[in-house]
């Protein structure tokens, strides 16, 4: 499952990198995916919104077993 999540995150990365940011996969356990936003995204006021509206939505659509995505 982790490899599939990482592959999907690779599709999100270019969007974040355009604005000087990036995303790193941290872990997956019990339906919870943990990611770390980096670069310009790490201190961005919209970081939580990016996690929920972009990353979490994409992961839940692709993998119904994903319950939540959290930033660490």
C-alpha positions as a LaTeX table, in Angstrom:
\begin{tabular}{lrrr}
\hline
Residue & $x$ (\AA) & $y$ (\AA) & $z$ (\AA) \\
\hline
Unk1 & 0.00 & 0.00 & 0.00 \\
Unk2 & 2.83 & 2.41 & 0.83 \\
Unk3 & 4.28 & 2.13 & $-2.67$ \\
Unk4 & 0.91 & 2.93 & $-4.26$ \\
Unk5 & 0.52 & 5.97 & $-2.02$ \\
Unk6 & 4.02 & 7.17 & $-2.90$ \\
Unk7 & 3.24 & 6.79 & $-6.61$ \\
Unk8 & 0.13 & 8.92 & $-6.27$ \\
Unk9 & 2.07 & 11.55 & $-4.32$ \\
Unk10 & 4.48 & 11.75 & $-7.27$ \\
Unk11 & 1.56 & 13.10 & $-9.31$ \\
Unk12 & 0.94 & 15.85 & $-6.72$ \\
Unk13 & 4.58 & 16.88 & $-6.36$ \\
Unk14 & 4.83 & 18.92 & $-9.60$ \\
Unk15 & 1.91 & 21.09 & $-8.49$ \\
Unk16 & 3.65 & 21.88 & $-5.20$ \\
Unk17 & 7.08 & 22.25 & $-6.78$ \\
Unk18 & 5.77 & 24.94 & $-9.12$ \\
Unk19 & 5.21 & 27.11 & $-6.05$ \\
Unk20 & 8.51 & 26.22 & $-4.37$ \\
Unk21 & 7.16 & 23.42 & $-2.18$ \\
Unk22 & 7.21 & 19.66 & $-2.03$ \\
Unk23 & 5.61 & 16.72 & $-0.20$ \\
Unk24 & 7.26 & 13.79 & 1.55 \\
Unk25 & 5.55 & 10.53 & 2.50 \\
Unk26 & 6.12 & 9.76 & 6.20 \\
Unk27 & 3.96 & 6.74 & 7.01 \\
Unk28 & 0.73 & 4.81 & 6.52 \\
Unk29 & $-0.95$ & 3.00 & 9.39 \\
Unk30 & $-4.56$ & 2.07 & 10.16 \\
Unk31 & $-5.93$ & 4.14 & 7.28 \\
Unk32 & $-3.99$ & 7.27 & 8.25 \\
Unk33 & $-1.45$ & 8.67 & 5.81 \\
Unk34 & 1.14 & 11.03 & 7.24 \\
Unk35 & 2.92 & 13.48 & 4.95 \\
Unk36 & 5.35 & 16.33 & 5.47 \\
Unk37 & 5.10 & 19.45 & 3.35 \\
Unk38 & 8.47 & 21.00 & 2.55 \\
Unk39 & 9.92 & 24.16 & 1.11 \\
Unk40 & 7.52 & 27.04 & 0.65 \\
Unk41 & 4.62 & 24.74 & 1.56 \\
Unk42 & 5.93 & 24.02 & 5.06 \\
Unk43 & 5.13 & 27.48 & 6.39 \\
Unk44 & 2.30 & 28.32 & 4.02 \\
Unk45 & $-1.00$ & 29.35 & 5.63 \\
Unk46 & $-2.79$ & 27.15 & 3.09 \\
Unk47 & $-0.77$ & 24.02 & 3.90 \\
Unk48 & $-3.59$ & 22.30 & 5.79 \\
Unk49 & $-5.99$ & 23.13 & 2.98 \\
Unk50 & $-3.57$ & 21.62 & 0.45 \\
Unk51 & $-3.35$ & 18.44 & 2.51 \\
Unk52 & $-7.12$ & 18.07 & 2.85 \\
Unk53 & $-8.46$ & 19.34 & $-0.46$ \\
Unk54 & $-5.76$ & 18.05 & $-2.79$ \\
Unk55 & $-3.77$ & 15.19 & $-1.27$ \\
Unk56 & $-6.46$ & 13.62 & 0.94 \\
Unk57 & $-9.12$ & 13.86 & $-1.76$ \\
Unk58 & $-6.89$ & 12.18 & $-4.36$ \\
Unk59 & $-5.81$ & 9.41 & $-2.01$ \\
Unk60 & $-9.36$ & 8.67 & $-0.82$ \\
Unk61 & $-10.62$ & 8.51 & $-4.41$ \\
Unk62 & $-7.90$ & 6.05 & $-5.37$ \\
Unk63 & $-7.74$ & 4.08 & $-2.11$ \\
Unk64 & $-11.02$ & 3.76 & $-0.16$ \\
Unk65 & $-9.12$ & 2.31 & 2.82 \\
Unk66 & $-7.47$ & 5.71 & 3.40 \\
Unk67 & $-9.44$ & 7.45 & 6.15 \\
Unk68 & $-7.41$ & 10.63 & 6.60 \\
Unk69 & $-4.25$ & 12.43 & 5.57 \\
Unk70 & $-2.42$ & 14.45 & 8.21 \\
Unk71 & 0.57 & 16.73 & 8.04 \\
Unk72 & 3.43 & 16.19 & 10.47 \\
\hline
\end{tabular}
